[in-house]
């Protein structure tokens, strides 16, 4: 028996709501279920055997599901960013208090050398660029709002760690920042994020030195962007001999698109803008009629909630800047996401259609925090989002 797609109206109540209301309910849900001693922590999709097999055992046999409280700086930063946004939109100071508290946790967890420990046991020996990038972004936002010098110093320390320990790999087009402090392949996603961080550091400090590497980083992205607009997942380099052009294509490219768009808008960078525009055109091809998003260039399934809101946020961002008009597709994805939400604020499943017939009904706070941040940010827009009609 095949799993029902997430878009099946029988799987969810016909009470889809507008973005701000949906974001507030998801915020309350996460705070009640996954905030532990100030940390947004819980189960994670994981890597290796767990992402391929273990998570489905936990999904179908919940009595065997262990209590897991993995804490990712990335998830904590999304929680903080969403809380700032909701505070801005509602005027409720409790949201801003939650953002400050979340960011203080990030600062407290930073090591003296500027990095953060990786939460999954398989990678305890590694420092991930993505984790530090989000730690820096969260601290810079808090600094910009409150002027807390300790937050700025924490972000500066992360920059120093990247330059000293993580480093870069040369490419004929320019430079690619490494994924970990131990080099592997060249991953464009990390380079897009690092450009975003460098832009935020430059803005917060007024120091041009933080932007010096950006032209070379953009050169790498320009050189590897495919004719379709897609950026490859990984290219051979370092200790990784293989090239892997496609992996979760629309999800990864959505995050790359929005980071470059944010940087381009803030710094009036036409090179970053052109890459983001081409990325958005690629993303537009992944939005399905029902509003969900294709898993990859080669596969429609599984349907995953945060893939859709990430693509929706990227398309919405580029369209709001007036660079492209993908508003209709962006709205379609957000309507689909909100239609999945339960009345308690949570979602019935992380994914459906894995391997064609499996579902993952586990809750992963890291990804729910991403959805929260995207839906909350969509609520800033004066552009209305029509409520989906229930199917008969």
VEXBA-396016 format. One record per residue (C-alpha): x, y, z. Coordinates in steps of 0.25 Angstrom, whole numbers, plus 5000, padded with zeros to 4 digits. Each point is the difference from the previous one (the first is absolute). Example, Ala and Ser with C-alpha at 12.3 -4.5 7.8 and 13.67 -1.06 7.14 Angstrom:
<recs>
    px    py    pz
  5049  4982  5031
  5006  5014  4998
</recs>
This chain:
<recs>
    px    py    pz
  5000  5000  5000
  5006  5013  4996
  5001  5012  5010
  4990  5011  4998
  5007  5013  4995
  5000  5011  5010
  4991  5008  4991
  4989  4989  5002
  4988  5009  5007
  4996  4988  5008
  5014  5000  5007
  4998  5014  5006
  4989  5009  5005
  4994  5010  4990
  5004  5011  5009
  5012  5006  4993
  5003  5014  5004
  5007  5013  4997
  5015  5000  5002
  5001  5009  5013
  4990  4991  5007
  5007  4987  4995
  5013  5005  5005
  4995  5004  5014
  4994  4986  5001
  5013  4993  4996
  5008  5009  5009
  4992  4996  5012
  5000  4986  4996
  5015  4999  4999
  5002  5008  5013
  4991  4990  5007
  5006  4987  4994
  5014  5003  4996
  5006  5011  5009
  5009  4994  5010
  5008  5009  5010
  4999  5010  4989
  5005  4991  4989
  4991  4996  4988
  5004  4986  5000
  4994  4986  4997
  5001  4989  4989
  5007  5002  4987
  4999  4994  4987
  5015  4997  5001
  5010  4994  4990
  5005  4986  4995
  4991  4989  5005
  4990  5008  5007
  4996  5009  4989
  4999  4988  4991
  4993  4990  5009
  5000  5003  5015
  4991  5012  5000
  4989  4991  4993
  5001  4990  5011
  4998  5011  5010
  4988  5005  4992
  4993  4987  4999
  5004  4994  5014
  4999  5012  5009
  5002  4992  5012
  5014  4997  4996
  5003  5015  4998
  5011  5005  5009
  4999  5013  5007
  5009  5009  4992
  5004  5014  5002
  5010  5004  4989
  5003  5015  5000
  5004  5007  4988
  5004  5014  4999
  4993  5001  4987
  4987  4996  5006
  5002  5010  5012
  5003  5011  4990
  4988  4998  4992
  4992  5000  5013
  5006  5013  5004
  4998  5006  4986
  4985  4996  5000
  4998  5006  5014
  5006  5013  4996
  4990  5000  4988
  4988  4997  5009
  5004  5010  5010
  5001  5011  4989
  4986  4996  4994
  4992  4998  5013
  5007  5010  5009
  5000  4989  5011
  5013  5002  5007
  5000  4985  5004
  5004  4996  4986
  5012  5010  5001
  5004  4994  5014
  5000  4986  4994
  5009  5005  4989
  5010  5006  5009
  5000  4988  5009
  5002  4991  4988
  5012  5008  4996
  5006  5000  5013
  5000  4985  5000
  5007  5000  4987
  5011  5010  5005
  5002  4991  5013
  5002  4988  4992
  5011  5006  4991
  5013  4994  5003
  5012  5009  5003
  5006  4997  4986
  4987  5006  4994
  4994  4987  4995
  4988  4992  5005
  5000  4985  5002
  4992  4991  4990
  4988  4994  5007
  5000  4986  4993
  5009  4989  5006
  5005  4996  4986
  5006  5014  4998
  5004  5004  5014
  5014  5002  4995
  4996  5010  4989
  4996  5015  5000
  4989  5003  4990
  5001  5013  4992
  4985  5001  5000
  4998  4999  5015
  5010  5011  5002
  4994  5009  4989
  4986  4999  5007
  5006  5003  5013
  5007  5012  4995
  4987  5005  4993
  4992  4999  5012
  5010  5007  5009
  5001  5011  4989
  4985  5002  5000
  5000  5001  5015
  5012  5010  5000
  4993  5009  4989
  4987  5000  5009
  5006  5002  5014
  5015  5004  4998
  5005  4989  5008
  5015  5000  4997
  5002  4986  5005
  4991  4995  4988
  5008  5008  4990
  5013  4994  5006
  4994  4986  4999
  4998  5002  4985
  5014  5006  4998
  5005  4987  5007
  4993  4991  4991
  5006  5008  4988
  5013  4998  5005
  4998  4985  5002
  4996  4999  4986
  5012  5007  4995
  5009  4992  5009
  4995  4986  5001
  4989  4998  4989
  5006  5007  4988
  4997  4999  4985
  5003  4992  4988
  5004  5007  4987
  4992  4998  4987
  5003  5005  4986
  4988  5010  5003
  5004  5004  5014
  4999  4995  5014
  4991  4990  5007
  4999  5000  5015
  5002  4987  5007
  4988  4991  5005
  5008  4996  5013
  5014  5004  5006
  5004  4987  4992
  4999  5002  4985
  4991  4992  4992
  4993  5003  4987
  4996  5014  4995
  4986  5003  5005
  4994  5013  4994
  4989  5000  5011
  5011  5004  5010
  5006  5011  4992
  4986  5006  4998
  4998  5000  5015
  5014  5006  5003
  4997  5011  4990
  4988  5003  5008
  5008  5000  5013
  5011  5009  4994
  4989  5010  4996
  4994  5000  5013
  5014  5002  5007
  5003  5012  4990
  4986  5006  5003
  5001  4999  5015
  5015  5005  5001
  5001  5009  4988
  5013  4993  4998
  5003  4998  4985
  5010  4989  5003
  4989  4990  5002
  4995  5001  4986
  5014  4998  4994
  4998  4985  4997
  4986  5002  4994
  5004  5002  4985
  5008  4987  5000
  4989  4993  5007
  4990  5005  4990
  5010  4996  4989
  4999  4986  5004
  4985  5000  5000
  4999  5006  4986
  5010  4990  4995
  4992  4988  5005
  4986  5004  4998
  4993  4991  4990
  4993  5005  4987
  4986  4997  5008
  5004  5010  5011
  5003  4988  5010
  5012  5000  5008
  5006  4986  5002
  5000  4994  5013
  5015  4996  5001
  5012  5000  4991
  5013  4992  5001
  5010  5006  5009
  5009  4998  5012
  4997  4986  5005
  4988  4998  4992
  5002  4995  4986
  4986  4999  4995
  4991  5010  4994
  4986  5000  5004
  4992  5010  4992
  4986  4997  5006
  4995  4997  5014
  4987  5006  5006
  5002  5010  4989
  4988  5009  5002
  5002  5001  5015
  5015  5003  5000
  4998  5010  4988
  4989  5007  5008
  5009  5003  5011
  5011  5005  4991
  4991  5009  4993
  4994  5007  5012
  5014  5002  5006
  5006  5006  4987
  4987  5008  4998
  5001  5006  5015
  5015  5003  4997
  4998  5006  4987
  4989  5009  5005
  5007  5005  5012
  5013  5003  4992
  4995  5003  4986
  5008  4989  4994
  4996  4997  4986
  5008  4988  4999
  4993  4993  5012
  4987  5005  4994
  5002  4993  4987
  5003  4987  5007
  4988  5001  5009
  4991  5003  4988
  5004  4988  4992
  4999  4992  5012
  4986  5005  5002
  4996  4996  4986
  5005  4986  5003
  4992  4999  5012
  4988  5004  4993
  5001  4987  4992
  4999  4992  5013
  4986  5005  5005
  4989  4990  4998
  4986  5003  4997
  4996  4997  5014
  5010  5009  5006
  5010  4990  5005
  5014  5000  4994
  5008  4989  4993
  5010  4993  5008
  5011  5000  4989
  5001  5002  4985
  4999  4985  4999
  4988  4997  5010
  4987  5006  5004
  4999  4993  5013
  5001  5001  5012
  4992  5012  5003
  5007  5008  5012
  4994  5012  5006
  5012  5008  5002
  5004  4998  4986
  4988  5007  4996
  5001  5012  5009
  5015  5002  4997
  4997  5000  4985
  4988  5009  5003
  5009  5010  5008
  5010  5000  4989
  4990  5003  4989
  4993  5010  5009
  5013  5008  5003
  5004  5001  4986
  4986  5004  4996
  4999  5011  5011
  5013  5006  4995
  4994  5001  4986
  5010  4992  4993
  4991  4989  4996
  4985  4998  5001
  4998  4986  5007
  4990  5005  5010
  4989  4990  4995
  5009  4988  5002
  5005  5005  5013
  4986  5002  5005
  4997  4986  4995
  5011  4994  5009
  4996  5008  5012
  4985  4996  4999
  5004  4985  4999
  5009  5001  5012
  4989  5007  5009
  4990  4990  4995
  5008  4989  5006
  5001  5007  5014
  4991  4993  5011
  4992  5009  5010
  5010  4998  5011
  5011  5007  4991
  5008  4987  4996
  5000  4992  4988
  4995  4986  4997
  5013  4995  4994
  5014  5005  4996
  4999  4993  4986
  4991  4990  4992
  5004  4992  4988
  5014  4996  5005
  5004  4988  4991
  4987  5001  4994
  4991  4995  5012
  5006  5004  5013
  4997  5012  5009
  5009  5007  5011
  4991  5004  5011
  5011  5004  5009
  5001  5015  5005
  5013  5007  4997
  5001  5013  5007
  5011  5005  4991
  4992  4999  4988
  4987  5005  5006
  5008  5012  5005
  5003  5003  4985
  4986  4999  4996
  4996  5009  5012
  5010  5011  4995
  4996  4999  4986
  4985  5001  5003
  5002  5011  5010
  5009  5008  4989
  4989  4998  4990
  4990  5006  5010
  5008  5013  4999
  4995  5002  4986
  4988  5008  4997
  4996  4991  4989
  4988  4992  5004
  5001  4985  5000
  4986  4994  4997
  4995  4989  5009
  5000  4986  4993
  4986  4994  4997
  4997  4987  5006
  4999  4989  4990
  4987  4992  5000
</recs>
